[in-house]
């Protein structure tokens, strides 16, 4: 599992003789975007790693959703149980 998002980062390099400076297509690089110490970071991904990292981020999101669902179910159960005990008193 990997926390983050795989995305295509498009940018202009700033070199005056480059195709991107004259209105051509911007440079594209597939990256992993993630937060560290409150800052967004980008990790450039080699083409051979993209699908594997994309699958790992999907597994992380699925696991996070399962934990959220279990936590919400536990909270509902606790509120219901404690609500019943107040009524019984």
VENZISUL-V880368 format. One record per residue. N is the residue number from 1. OMEGA is omega in whole degrees, 0 to 359 (none if undefined). Layout:
BEGIN
n:N omega:OMEGA
n:N omega:OMEGA
END
This chain:
BEGIN
n:1 omega:178
n:2 omega:176
n:3 omega:178
n:4 omega:181
n:5 omega:175
n:6 omega:179
n:7 omega:177
n:8 omega:181
n:9 omega:179
n:10 omega:180
n:11 omega:175
n:12 omega:187
n:13 omega:179
n:14 omega:178
n:15 omega:186
n:16 omega:182
n:17 omega:183
n:18 omega:179
n:19 omega:183
n:20 omega:180
n:21 omega:183
n:22 omega:176
n:23 omega:178
n:24 omega:181
n:25 omega:177
n:26 omega:178
n:27 omega:180
n:28 omega:176
n:29 omega:177
n:30 omega:185
n:31 omega:168
n:32 omega:178
n:33 omega:180
n:34 omega:178
n:35 omega:175
n:36 omega:181
n:37 omega:176
n:38 omega:180
n:39 omega:176
n:40 omega:180
n:41 omega:176
n:42 omega:176
n:43 omega:180
n:44 omega:182
n:45 omega:172
n:46 omega:184
n:47 omega:182
n:48 omega:181
n:49 omega:191
n:50 omega:184
n:51 omega:179
n:52 omega:179
n:53 omega:178
n:54 omega:178
n:55 omega:179
n:56 omega:178
n:57 omega:177
n:58 omega:177
n:59 omega:178
n:60 omega:181
n:61 omega:179
n:62 omega:179
n:63 omega:179
n:64 omega:179
n:65 omega:178
n:66 omega:179
n:67 omega:178
n:68 omega:181
n:69 omega:179
n:70 omega:178
n:71 omega:178
n:72 omega:179
n:73 omega:178
n:74 omega:178
n:75 omega:179
n:76 omega:179
n:77 omega:180
n:78 omega:179
n:79 omega:180
n:80 omega:181
n:81 omega:180
n:82 omega:175
n:83 omega:178
n:84 omega:182
n:85 omega:176
n:86 omega:181
n:87 omega:181
n:88 omega:183
n:89 omega:none
END
